[in-house]
Amino acid sequence: MNNASAQQFTGDSQYVASEDLLATVNIAMTLQKPLLIKGEPGTGKTMLAAAVAHSLGKQLIIWNIKSTTKAQDGLYVYDVVQRLYDSQFGTHGVDDIAHYIKLGKLGEAFSSDEQVVLLIDEIDKADLEFPNDLLWELDQMEFSIPETKQTIRAKQRPIVIITSNAEKELPDAFLRRCIFHYIDFPDKAQMEEIIRVHFDDLDERLLQQAMNTFYMIRDIRGIDKKPSTSELIDWIRALQAGGIDPYKIEKEIPFAGVLLKKDKDMQTLEKNTR
């Protein structure tokens, strides 16, 4: 197993990253530890893994975590039901248990001949035991399949990036094994840089008026779900498509439903813009 990552992440043309974030990614790769990324929705946590994979020319494997996800799901699944079904119909090869073993995303990452980037996305959606159940596998980079008496060891240690929306506190034992970085919501200067990545030719007045209104809405007390970067990008596209005069944006806030997704937030906006 390769124990070092000589490559450095210096950024990606489609992803705007701070110097601190770039440094943290490279520290995690050098120390061969999982990188735990936190931040509010829309700060680019998930996109970071794609940017790292693209920049370094590596395959990206995504393990999307749900409330029902178990750590075992990421290792392998033994399809007992399919084997039973096949045995009833005399299917050839039913005695070969390995035929019914399917590797999960962690298993795929370990089995890859080339180093991959493994994204464990929104780990805090799972139950509290989920992170602890992965400690051994992430430390030792191996796991066993008792049904076949096989041990899967990482051929190349994957670059592991884990995201969390901070909906739950993660166990201390898990946190000790990670390198941590919190992505702050972009300020206006950084947001402008992000927006320009997504638009080749954007009217300067439209950009400035849209950003001013966007940050004004985020600052309103009582907004439950603040609009994110992706919603700002969608809003600017809507403004362009609708041919909206930039000077009307701040007063009228057209297509506000692109930015705000809750009735309560729409009502709060109305009260603060009368």
N, C-alpha and C positions, 0 to 999 in steps of 0.2 A: 504494500500500500504506500502510495506517495505521501510523505509526511510534511511536505512544504509546498507553499504556493508562491512561485516566483513572480507571478503576474501582479500588477498593481491596477486598482480601479482608479482611473483618472477622470471619470465622468462619461457621459453619453450625450450625443447631440440632441436626443429627444427627452432628456431628463436633466433638470436643473438641480444640482446638489450643492450644499454649502461645503466649505472647506472642512468643517468639523465632521460632517457626515462622511466625506471622502476618506478622511483620516481614520474614522472609526471602522469603516468597512475594511480598510487595509489592515488595521490592527487585528480585527477578528480573523481575517484570512491568515495572517502571520502566526497568530497564536492558535489557529485551528480550533476556534470555539464558535458556537452558534451566535449569530448576531440577532439580538432582540430589539425590534423597532416598535416604539410606541408613538402615538400622536393621534389627534382627532381625525375623523374621517375626511378624506380629501387632501391629505398632506403628502401623498405619494408613497405610502409605505409599501403597498403591493407592487407598484411600478418600479420601486428600487431594485427588486430582484430581477425583473426583466431587463433593466438597464445594466446591471452587473453582468448578467448572462450575455447580453448583446455586445457589451464592450469587450469582454474577455473571450468572446467566440465560443461560449459553452452552451450546452443544452439546458433549458429551464424545465424543471419538474415541479408541478404545483400540487400541493396537498391542501385542498380547501377543507377547513374544519367546520363541522356543524355541531349542534347541541347533542346529537346522537353518536358522534364519532368516538370510537375507542382507539387506544394506542395500537391495539392488535391490527386494526384495519390498515395501518400504514406499513405493517410488516408483511403479512400474507393472509390470505383467506383460503380455507380448505372447504371446497364446495361438496359437502357431504350429500346434499340433496340431489345434485346432478349425478354423483356417483351411484346413489341408490336407484335413481331413475334408469341410468344406463345398465345397471346390473339386472334390472327387471326385463330389459329387452335384449340382453345378451350382447351388448356393445363390446367390440374388440378393445382390449387394453384397459378394461375396468379394474384389473388387479394392480395396475400401476398408479399408486396414490399420487405420485408426482404430477400425473396428468391433470389432477384436480386441485393442484396448488397454484394459486395466482398471487404473484407478488404485489404488495401495495406500493405506494409512492416511495416510502423509505427503502423498501426492498429493491425497487427499480434503481434508486440512486446508488445503493451499495453495489448492485450488480453491474453497473455501467463500466465499460472498459475505459472510458474517458471521464475526467472529473466533470461533474455537473453542478449546477446551482439548484438547491432544493429549497423551495419556498413552503413553509408551514404557515398558512395564512389564517389569521384571526384565531389564534390558539385559545384565547379567553372565551370562545364560544362553547368549548367542551367543558365537561365536569372538572371539578377541582383535582381529581386524581390523574387526569390525563397527562399533564406535564411530568409528574413524578414517574409515571409508567414508562416514560421514554428515556429516563436518565441513563440507564445502562446502555441502551442502544446508541445514544448520542455520544456517550463517553467512550465506549469500546468499539464503536462502529462495526458491530456484529450482532446477530441474533440467531437463534436455533429454530428449526422446524422439526418438532418431535415426531410428527407423522412420517417423515422421511429420514429422520436421524441426520439431517443436513444442517450445517452451519453456514450462514450467509455472511461473509466478511466483505467489507468495502474494498474494492479493488483500487479505487482512488477516493480519498476522503472528500466528500462533497462540501461545497460552500453552503452552509445552512443559514438561511435568513428566516426569522420568525417574526410575524407581526401580531400586534395586540392593540385593541381599541380601549384597553384599560377598563373593560366592563367588569372584570374580576381581578382580584389580587392573585398573582402567581406565587407558587410555593417558594420559600427561601432557598431550598436545596436546588431547585431548578434555576433560580436567578443567579446563584453563585457560579453556575457553569456557563453563563452567557456573558457576552459583551453587550452593554446596553447603550441605546441612543434614543433620545426623544426628539422627534422632528417638530419643531415649532411651526405654527401656521405662518406662511410667508408674509413678510411685510410688503409694502407697496412696490418697492424697488425690485424685490425678488419675484413678486407676482407679475410685474410687467415683463420680466425676463421669461417667465414661464409662458405667459400669454403669447409672446412673440414667437416662441417655438412652434405654436399651433396655428399661427396665422402668418401667411407670407406677406400680405398687403392689407394692413388694417388702418382705417381712418384714425388719425391721431386724436381727434376730438372725441370720437366714439370710444376709443380705448380709455381716455382719461375720465370721461363722464361715467362710463360703465364701472370703472374701478372705484371712483369716488362714491358712487351709489352703493356698490357692493359692500365696501367697508363701513359705510354709514349704516346699512342694514345689520351687519354683523355686530355693530356697537350698540344697537337698540336693546335696552334692558327688557327682558321678557321673551325674547326670541328663543324658542326651545331648541329647534334644530337649525343652527346657523348654516347658511349656504357655504358650500365647499368650493375648492378650486375647479373641480370638474363641472359644477353647476354654473360657475362664472363663465367658463369656456362655452358651455351650451347656451347660456344667456346671450353672450356676444354673437354667437352664430344666429340666434333667433332675431336679435336686433338687426343684424345685417340682412337676413332674409326678409324681414318686414320693412326694410328701408326706413327705419326710424331715425328721425332727426336727432342728433346727439344732444341738442339743447332741451329736448323734451324728456330726456331720460330721468333726470333727477326729480322733476316735479311729478311726472305721470307714472314712472316706473312701469313701463309696458312689459307684458309677459312675465309678471312677477311670479307666476306659478312655476316658472322654470327654476327660480331661486329658492322659493319656499314651498314646502310640501305638506304643511299642516294648516288646518283651518284656524287654529289658535294663533299661529304665527302670522297668517295673512291678516287677521283682525288686529293684532298688535302693530303690524306695519301700517295699516290704515289709520289707527289712532295717532301714530307718531308722524304721519305725513300729511295730515289735514291742514 
